Amino acid sequence: MFNDKVVLVTGGTGSFGKKFTEILLQKFKPKKLIIYSRDEFKQFEMKKRFNDKCMRYFIGDVRDKERLIRAMEGVDYVVHAAALKHVPVAEYNPMEAIKTNVLGANNVIDAAIDTGVKKVIALSTDKAVNPINLYGATKLASDKLFIAANNMKGTKDILFSVVRYGNVMASRGSVIPLFRELTKKGIKKLPITHPDMTRFWITLDEAVNFVLMAFETMHGGEIFVPKIPSMKITDLARAIAPNCEFDIIGIRPGEKLHESMISIDDSYNTLEFKNYFIILPSISLAGKPHFDTNKWGEKGRTKEYGFVYSSDKNDKWLTHEDLREKIESI
């Protein structure tokens, strides 16, 4: 579906954007692939690796609606990956996080509607579920904006959906590169916030392929949630450094012991498919899309009230061997 199409990625110089570019160019032949971001040096570095004829690099911030409108002219599909994502930074600079993650999301929506984009997928996070930190709260607000955009579009032929997943292995700021770096330095005692802490884990390849799948089957207004494994932070540390000891440093401000991707309050709005869930919009959408069947004819099963998809109650867990294999593949 991406052959001869124009695709734009906001925040395209980030970990997701670079992997998305790599996979899209491997699998498809887009007419144009536009990287939209505000860091000229990261674009300069990325252009050394990705200099195909279809590549375009736009300097711009999602806070700048006029620049977004110019960048989206003639675009078919948009992936919105731009965000301020560092939890402590958002806590210390709350208005900056709101400007990028909430107001910037609204700018992306307005620009996509005004320029005739066909499909938009916004990336979300498990931290948007019952948020206790500002980053999670801004992403919850962003999710709500993108879902409601399906009613704001008027007569325009455009769909908006959200993809939500957990921690990305080896991405910027991930604990895995930190542990590996400390181990290389000979440090035997790794910092652990809490011995019982768990997280969902997904590789960049898996995240990108899940987004590509969502583009194919989206109806507009749903939140896609992949079925991915969990792992205790202590097990993750031992998988990287089998003989390590732990330095328990305590849970940081705005951090949870376990993360959720589907809350109990969303359980009655959740459909389960073989490899993923979708959370149906809680508001009524124009056109009343039928979410219960995907593109391949698979019917979703309604989850019972009380279902929770959290990292500590997951039925899929990474072993040490699983993690090592994934790290080696990365």
C-alpha positions in Angstrom: 0.0 0.0 0.0 3.0 2.3 0.3 4.3 1.9 -3.3 4.2 5.2 -5.2 2.8 6.9 -2.1 4.1 10.0 -0.2 4.8 9.3 3.4 5.8 11.8 6.2 7.2 10.9 9.6 7.2 13.6 12.3 10.2 13.2 14.7 11.7 11.1 11.8 15.3 11.3 13.1 14.5 9.4 16.2 14.9 5.7 16.8 11.5 4.8 15.4 11.9 7.1 12.4 15.2 5.7 11.3 14.0 2.1 11.7 10.7 3.0 9.9 12.7 4.5 7.0 14.9 1.4 6.8 12.0 -1.1 6.7 9.8 1.0 4.4 12.6 1.3 1.8 13.3 -2.4 2.1 9.7 -3.5 1.6 8.2 -0.7 -0.6 9.0 1.9 -3.2 7.4 5.1 -2.0 7.2 8.1 -4.2 8.5 10.3 -1.4 9.5 9.6 2.2 9.6 12.9 4.1 11.6 13.2 7.4 10.2 16.0 9.4 12.2 17.0 12.5 13.8 20.0 14.2 17.4 18.9 14.6 19.5 19.8 11.6 22.5 17.7 12.8 20.5 14.5 13.2 19.1 15.1 9.7 22.6 15.6 8.4 23.7 12.3 10.0 20.6 10.4 8.8 21.0 11.6 5.3 24.4 9.9 5.1 22.7 6.6 5.6 19.4 7.2 3.8 20.0 9.2 0.6 17.6 7.4 -1.8 16.0 9.5 -4.5 12.6 9.4 -2.7 14.0 10.9 0.6 13.2 14.4 1.6 14.4 16.2 4.8 12.3 19.0 6.2 13.5 21.1 9.2 10.4 21.9 11.3 8.8 21.6 14.6 5.3 20.2 15.3 4.6 23.3 17.2 4.7 25.2 13.9 1.4 24.6 12.1 2.3 26.6 9.0 5.4 24.6 8.5 3.5 21.3 8.9 1.0 22.4 6.3 3.8 23.1 3.8 5.5 19.8 4.6 2.2 17.8 4.2 1.2 19.1 0.8 0.7 16.1 -1.4 1.3 13.6 1.4 -0.8 10.4 1.6 0.2 8.9 4.9 1.6 10.4 8.1 3.2 8.7 11.1 3.3 11.1 14.1 6.3 10.0 16.2 7.5 13.4 17.4 7.2 13.9 21.2 9.1 15.0 24.3 9.4 11.5 25.9 11.7 11.8 28.9 9.6 11.5 32.1 11.8 13.6 34.4 12.4 16.2 31.7 8.6 16.6 31.2 8.1 16.9 35.0 10.7 19.7 35.2 9.5 21.4 32.0 5.7 20.8 32.0 4.6 23.5 29.6 7.2 22.5 27.0 5.9 18.9 27.1 2.3 20.2 26.6 3.4 22.5 23.7 5.0 19.6 21.8 2.9 16.6 22.9 -0.6 18.1 23.0 -0.6 21.4 21.0 1.8 19.8 18.5 -0.5 16.8 18.1 -3.4 19.2 17.3 -1.3 20.9 14.7 -0.6 17.6 13.0 -4.3 16.9 12.9 -5.2 20.3 11.5 -2.4 20.2 8.9 -3.4 16.7 7.8 -7.0 17.6 7.4 -6.2 20.8 5.5 -3.8 19.2 3.1 -5.8 16.1 2.1 -3.7 13.4 3.9 -5.5 10.0 3.7 -4.3 8.2 6.9 -2.6 9.3 10.1 -1.2 7.0 12.8 0.0 8.6 16.0 2.4 6.7 18.3 1.4 6.4 21.9 2.8 4.7 25.0 1.8 2.5 27.9 2.4 5.6 30.1 -0.8 7.1 28.7 -2.9 4.5 30.6 -3.9 5.8 34.0 -1.1 8.3 33.9 0.8 9.4 37.0 3.4 11.6 35.2 3.0 14.6 32.9 4.5 12.7 29.9 1.8 10.1 30.2 -0.9 12.7 30.7 0.1 14.6 27.6 0.1 11.4 25.5 -3.4 10.5 26.9 -4.5 13.9 25.7 -2.8 13.4 22.4 -4.6 10.0 22.0 -7.9 11.6 22.7 -7.3 14.3 20.1 -6.4 11.8 17.3 -9.5 9.7 18.1 -11.8 12.7 18.1 -10.2 14.0 14.9 -12.3 11.4 13.0 -15.3 13.6 13.8 -13.5 16.9 13.3 -12.5 16.1 9.7 -15.9 17.0 8.3 -16.3 15.7 4.7 -12.6 15.1 4.2 -11.5 11.5 3.3 -9.0 10.9 6.1 -8.6 8.4 9.0 -6.8 8.8 12.3 -5.8 5.9 14.6 -3.3 5.4 17.4 -0.7 2.7 18.0 0.3 2.1 21.7 3.2 -0.1 22.8 5.7 -0.4 25.7 9.4 0.1 26.1 11.5 -0.2 23.0 14.6 -2.2 23.3 17.9 -0.3 22.6 16.1 2.9 21.8 17.4 6.2 23.0 17.1 6.4 26.8 16.3 2.7 27.2 17.8 0.9 30.2 19.4 -1.8 28.0 22.1 0.5 26.5 22.7 1.9 30.0 23.2 -1.5 31.5 25.5 -2.6 28.6 27.5 0.5 28.9 27.9 0.2 32.7 28.9 -3.5 32.2 31.6 -2.5 29.7 33.0 -0.1 32.2 33.4 -3.0 34.6 30.7 -1.8 37.0 29.4 -4.9 38.9 26.5 -3.2 40.7 23.7 -2.1 38.3 21.1 0.6 39.4 17.6 -0.9 39.9 14.7 1.2 40.8 12.7 -1.6 42.4 13.3 -5.4 42.5 9.7 -6.2 41.5 9.4 -3.7 38.6 8.2 -5.1 35.3 7.9 -3.6 31.8 6.5 -4.5 28.4 9.3 -4.9 25.7 9.2 -4.6 22.0 12.0 -4.3 19.4 12.1 -1.4 16.9 11.5 -3.9 14.0 8.4 -5.3 15.7 7.1 -1.7 16.5 7.6 -0.6 12.9 6.0 -3.7 11.4 3.1 -3.4 13.8 2.5 0.2 12.6 2.6 -0.9 9.0 0.0 -3.5 9.8 -2.2 -1.0 11.5 -2.1 1.3 8.4 -3.5 -1.6 6.4 -6.4 -2.5 8.6 -7.3 0.7 10.4 -10.9 1.9 10.3 -10.1 5.2 12.1 -10.7 5.9 15.8 -9.2 2.8 17.3 -6.1 2.3 19.5 -4.0 -0.7 18.4 -2.1 -2.6 21.1 0.3 -5.4 20.2 0.6 -8.6 22.2 4.2 -8.3 23.4 6.2 -9.9 26.3 7.0 -8.6 29.7 10.2 -8.9 31.8 11.3 -8.0 35.3 14.0 -5.3 35.4 16.1 -7.6 37.6 15.9 -10.4 35.1 16.8 -8.0 32.3 19.9 -6.9 34.2 20.9 -10.5 34.8 20.4 -11.4 31.2 22.9 -8.6 30.3 25.3 -9.2 33.2 24.7 -12.6 34.8 27.0 -12.0 37.8 25.8 -8.5 38.5 24.6 -7.2 41.9 21.9 -4.6 42.4 21.9 -1.1 43.7 18.3 -0.4 44.6 17.9 3.3 44.0 14.1 3.6 44.4 11.3 4.4 42.1 11.8 7.8 40.4 9.2 10.6 40.4 6.3 9.8 38.0 7.4 6.2 37.6 5.1 3.1 38.1 6.0 -0.3 39.4 4.2 -1.9 36.5 2.8 -0.5 33.3 -0.5 -1.1 31.6 -1.6 -0.9 28.0 -5.3 -1.6 28.6 -6.9 -0.5 31.8 -9.9 -2.1 33.5 -12.0 0.8 32.4 -11.2 0.1 28.7 -11.9 -3.6 29.1 -15.5 -3.4 27.9 -14.3 -1.4 24.8 -11.6 -3.9 23.9 -11.5 -6.5 21.1 -8.9 -9.2 21.0 -7.4 -10.5 17.7 -4.7 -13.2 17.3 -1.7 -10.9 17.6 -3.1 -7.7 19.0 -5.9 -5.9 20.7 -7.8 -2.8 19.7 -9.5 -0.3 22.1 -12.7 1.0 20.5 -13.4 4.7 20.7 -15.6 5.6 23.7 -17.2 8.4 21.7 -19.6 7.9 18.7 -17.8 8.4 15.4 -19.3 9.6 12.2 -19.8 6.8 9.7 -20.0 4.2 12.5 -17.1 2.0 11.4 -17.2 -1.7 12.0 -14.2 -2.6 14.0 -14.9 -6.3 14.7 -13.4 -7.6 11.5 -9.9 -6.8 10.2 -8.7 -6.7 6.6 -7.9 -10.4 6.6 -11.4 -11.4 7.7 -10.4 -12.2 11.3 -13.1 -11.4 13.8 -12.2 -9.8 17.1 -13.5 -11.2 20.4 -15.0 -8.9 22.9 -13.1 -8.9 26.2 -15.0 -9.3 29.5 -15.3 -6.4 31.9 -12.4 -6.6 34.3 -9.7 -7.5 31.8 -6.4 -5.7 32.3 -3.4 -5.9 30.1 -0.5 -5.0 32.4 3.2 -5.9 32.4 2.9 -7.9 35.7 -0.2 -9.9 34.6 1.0 -10.7 31.1 0.9 -14.3 29.8 4.0 -13.7 27.7 7.4 -13.4 29.4 10.9 -12.9 28.0 13.5 -15.4 29.2 17.2 -14.5 29.5 17.8 -16.4 26.3 15.0 -14.6 24.5 16.4 -11.2 25.5 20.0 -12.0 24.5 18.8 -13.2 21.1 16.8 -10.0 20.6 19.7 -7.8 21.7 22.1 -9.7 19.4 19.7 -9.2 16.4 19.5 -5.5 17.2 
